[in-house]
Amino acid sequence: MNYAYSIGAVLLAYLLGSLSFAVIVSKVMGLKDPRSFGSKNPGATNVLRSGSKGAAVATLLLDGLKGWLPVVLIKWFGGDYGLGDGTVAAVGLAAFLGHLYPVFFHFKGGKGVATAAGVLLGFSWILGLATLVTWLIVAYFSRYSSLAALAAAVFAPLYYLFGDRAAWYVDTGILLAIFAISALLVYRHRENISKLLKGTESKLGASKPVRK
C-alpha cells in the first residue's frame, strides 16, 4: 500500500467531514445558527426546529454525502493507487470524526447520525439500508430521534457481522471502524440517554419553530 496516498486520503476525508452543513446551510438560508437554540447540536434534527424543512433536508443529505463520498471514491479508484479496505475503513472513520470534531468549527460538531449513515452506505448499500430502516422503524414508533439513533448504532456492527459470507466478507478494519463509529454515536448521545431515562427527551415534531 502507498502510505502517502492513504494518509492524504484520510486527511482529505477528515477535512470534508469537518464541513458543518447545519451551520453552512442555515447561514445561506438566513436562518438562526442551530448551535444557538434547541439542543444546540449542529445537525439536521436541530435545523428542523428552525421551522425550515428544506434546510433540514439539505443538511441531512449533505451530512450523509460527506460520509459516503470519500468511502466510495476509495472503493472506486483506490485500487489504482494501491489502497484497499484498510484505507476505506480509515477514510470512513475520518469523515465521521471530522463531523464530530470539525477543525473549521473549533472542534465542536454534531452527533454524527447522518454522516455515519453515509459512511455505512459507502461500505455497503445493504448495510446502510438495513441501518436506516432500523432508525426509521424506531423513530416512527417511539417518536424519539435519539432512541432511533442509539438503536441503529447498536445494530450496525451486528448487521455487518451477520452479513458475513452472505452479502460480503467481513473485513477486520471495516468492522473496527463500524464499532468505533457506533461507540462514538452512543457517547455523543449520553445526554439524550439521561433525558430518555428521565422522560424529558423531546419527541420528533414536538418543538415549536424558532423565529428569525
N, C-alpha and C positions, 0 to 999 in steps of 0.2 A: 504493500500500500504506500502511496505517496503521502507522507505525513504533512507536508506543506499544504497540499491541496485539501487534505482532511481538516487541518486546523483552520485554514481560510474559510472553508465551508461552514464550520461550526461558528466561527466568529460572525460571518455574514448572517447566519440564521439567528443568532442572538440579537444582532442589531435590528433585523426585521421584526423579531418578536418584541423589541423594545418600543416599537411604534404603538402608542396607546390610542387606538382608534376611537375609543369612547370620548376622549378629550378632543381629539382632532375633529371628529365628525360633529360634535356638539359646538365647537368653536366655528366651524364652517357654516353650520346651520343657524347660528345665532342663539344657541340655547345656553342655559346655565352650565357651568363646569360640573360634571357629575360627581366630582370629588367634594362638592360643597353642599350636598343635600342627600337625603335618604340614608342609605348605608354608607355613602361616601366612597363606594367602590367604583373604580373606573371600568365598568363593564356594561354589557347590553341591558341587563335587567334594571340597573340603576338609571341608564339613559331612558328607558321606557317610562320611568317615573317623572321624566320631564314633560310627558304628555305627547311626545312625538314618536309614533310607532315607526315612521320611516327612518328616523335617526337610529332607533333601537335595532331595526332590521339591518341597516347598513353597518352598524357597529358589530353585530353578530356575525355577519358574513365576512367582513374584513378581518376580524379577530380569528375566525376559523381559517381564512385563507392564508394568514401569515404562519399558521401552524402546518397547513397542508403543503404549501408551495415548496419550501426548502426540502421537505422529505421526498416529494415526487421528483423534483429536479435531480436529486442524487440518485434516485432509483432509475430514472430515465437515462441520465448522462454520466453518472458517476463511474460506470464501468470503463469509460474511455480514459479515465484518469486513475484507475486502479482503486476506486473507492467502493467498498462493499457494505454489507449490512451493519457493520460496526459504525460506519460514518452515518448511515441512515438513522440509526438509533441516536447517535450523538447530536445530529442536527435537529432532530425532533425534540429532544430534551432541551437543547439550547434555545430553540424558538419559544418553548414553553417557559423557560426560566427568564427569557427576555421580557415576556409579558408580566411575570410576577415581580421581577426586579429590573425595570427598564432604565437603562443608562441615561436616556433622554429626559426622564421624569424623576430624577433624584432617587432612583431605585424603589419607588413606591408605585406598584402596579396593581392589577386586578387579581381576581381569584383564579382565572385561567380556564374556566369551563369550556368556552368556545374554542380557544386555542388548543386545548387538549383534544377536543373532538376533531379538530382539523388534523392534528398530528396522527391520531388513530386512523382517520380516513386515509391519510397518506401511507401509513403502514399497511393497511388493508381496508378496502371499502367495506368488506363484510364485517370486519371487526368494528369499524367506525359506525356502521349502520346498526349493528346489534347494540352498541353502547348508547347511541342516540335514541333508539327505540326504548331502551330501559329508562332513559331520562324522561322521555315523553309520557310513558305509562305512569311512572311515579309522580310526575308533575301534574298529570291530568287528574289522578285520583286523590292526591294529597293537597294540591294547590301550593305546595312549597317548592320553590326553585332550588333552595339549598338542599333539601332532603333528596330531591331528584339527582342533584349533582353528586351527593355522597353515595347514593346507590350506584350510579354509573361508575364512580371511581372504584368502588369495591368489586363490581362485576367485570370491569375491563380486563384486568390481568387474568381472571378466571376464564373469560371467553377466549383469550389468546391461548391459554393452556389447553382448553377443551377442543380447540380447533386444530390441534397438532395432528398432522398426517391426514386430516380430512380436508381442511381448507388451505393449510400452509404447513411448513415445517418450522417449529419453534426455534428461534434464534436467541441465544443467551443475551446478547447485547440489547436486542429489542425488548425482550422480556424484562430485563433490568430497568430499561428506560420507562416502560409502562408501569412497573411497580413504583418507581421514583415519582412519576407524574401523579399516580393515584395517591401516594402518601402525601405529597405536597398539596394536592387538592383537599384532602381531609384536613391537613394542618391549616390551610388558608380558610377553612370553614369552621374553625374552632369556636368562634363567637356565635356562629349560626347554630352550632351543635348545642351550645349553652342555652340559647334562646328557644330552640326546639324543645329541650328538656323542661324549660320553664313555661312553655306555652305562650311565649311572647314574640315568636318569629312572625314576620309579615307574610301574608299569603299573596300569591300572584293576583294582580288586578285589584288589590285591596287599598293601595296607596292612591292619594289624590294627585293629579298632575301638579307639577311645580311651575309656577308662573314666572315669566321672564322679568 
